Every structure is written in C-alpha cells, then in structure tokens.
Amino acid sequence: QAQLVESGGGLVQPGGSLRLSCAASGFTFDDYAIGWFRQAPGKEREGVSCMTRRDGMTYYTDSVKGRFTISADNAKNTMYLEMNNLKPEDTGVYYCAADPPQHASVQAMCHSIWPYDYWGQGTQVTVSS
C-alpha cells in the first residue's frame, strides 16, 4: 500500500529548530513533486514549501523564506522540511504530500487546493515558550 509517513514534530521554544521527515513506501518518488502544508487551529490549510523535482524549482510561502528548507533523498525515498528560527505563528499540523510530475508551476502545486495523490497523516508542531 502506497503511503507517506511523517515524523519529527514536537514542542519547541521560539527561535528553535525542527526537522520534519516524510518517508514514502509502496512507491518510488524520485521525480515526484513534493510539498509541505500546514493547518493552524481555526485556519485553512496553506502551502508552506514545495518542490517540482523535474526542474528542481522550489517555492516557499513568504512567512518562512530564509528559515525553512525543503529537500529530498531519493536513496531513502524520504523528503524533509528543515525549520529554523521557529516562531509561534508556525504552530500547526504539518502534512507532507507527493504527486507524479505535472505540467504546472511549483507555485500552482503549492496551492492548498492542488489534488496531490499522496498525503501524510500529519505531525503537530508547537512553538511556545
């Protein structure tokens, strides 16, 4: 069964760091587009960062630029989101997603309505002192 399994969330103080991991099983996502989304309490899900592997383009929402980094390791069939200088407004449930290569911009694929084929179960990130 194809699935994405996330790990790495937790409670961290403002200014701290976390690395989220998302391991794919049941399929090989070497050239898949990948993305990280988050949903804060009472808010809609938003695209945080995405990467279209066919051209190596990346997208970051403005609030995380310079602080978050998306990456993927094909050998481990795993994607990552490195989060530094975390702020309370980064709190939320983070979801990873993967989709076969599409003829679409990385920005379009980071929109919350993009119909990714695969989604992780979500991992809670709480930034609080």
N, C-alpha and C positions, 0 to 999 in steps of 0.2 A: 504494500500500500504506500503510495507516494505521500510524503508529508514533510512539513518543516517543524522542527522542534527548537524552541528558543531557550536560552539560559543567560544568566548574568545580571538580572535585575536585582534591585535591593534598595536599602535606605542609605543615603549618602548626605553628608553635610554640603551646604553651598560652597562652591569652589572645588569640590572633589571630582573624582573621575570614576567612570564605569565603562566596561566593555561588554556589549551585548553580542551574543553569538547565536547563530541560527543554522542548524545542521539539516541538510536535505537528505532524505532517504527515499529509496524507491524510484529515483530518477537522477540523472546527471545534469546539473545545471550550468555546465561550462559556459554556454553562450546565452544563458537566460538573462533577461532584465531582472534586477533585484531592487527591492525597496524596503525602507523602514517607515512606518507610520506610527502615530501616537494618538491617543484619545485621553484628554483630561476630563475630570468629572464635570458634567454639565456642558461639555463642549463637543463639537463634531470632530470626527477623526480628521487628522491632517497629515499630509505627506511631509516627512522630515528630511529624508535624503534618498535618492535613487541613483541607479547606475545602469546604463544600457551597455552591456558587455560587447556588442558587435562593433561599437565605435569608441568605447571607453569613456563616454561622456558621463559626467556626474552632475547632480543637482542637489542643492541644499536650500531649504527654506531660510529666509533672511535671518530669522532669530537664532539659528545655530551655525551660521557661517563663521569659520575660523575656530570653532570649538569642537565640532563633530567631524568624523571622518568615516566614510563608508568604504568597505573593502571586501574582497572575496578570495578564498583559497580553493582553487579547483581541485587540488590534490586531496583536500579534506572535505570537499563538497559542502563548504561552510561559508557563510557570509558574516560580516561583523559590522558593528557600529561602535566606534571609539568615541566616547563622550567625555570632554574635559571642561573644566570651569563650569560645572553644572550650577544651574540656578533653580530657585523654587518653581519658576514657571515651566521648567522642563518636566515637572511631575506628571505622570500619566501611565497608561498601559501602552507598551510599545509592541508593535506587531511587525514581523518580517513578512515579505511577500516575494514571489517569483513568478515570472511569466515567460513563455517562449519568445524569441526575438520578434519584434513588431516593427513595422514601418511607422514609427511615431517618435516624437522627440522625447528626451528624457524628462523634460518638464511636464509634458502631457501625461507621461506614465507615472508621475509623482502626484497627480491629482487624486483626491480621495475617492473619486468615482471610477478610477481605472479598474476594470474587471480582471485582476490577477487570477491566474489559475490556482495558485497555491498560497495559503496563508498559515502563519504560525499561530499558536494558541494564545500568545500574548504574555508579556512579562511586566510586572509592576516596577516602575522606577519612582522613588520618592526622594525628593530633595528637600531636606528640612534640617534645621538646627535643633 
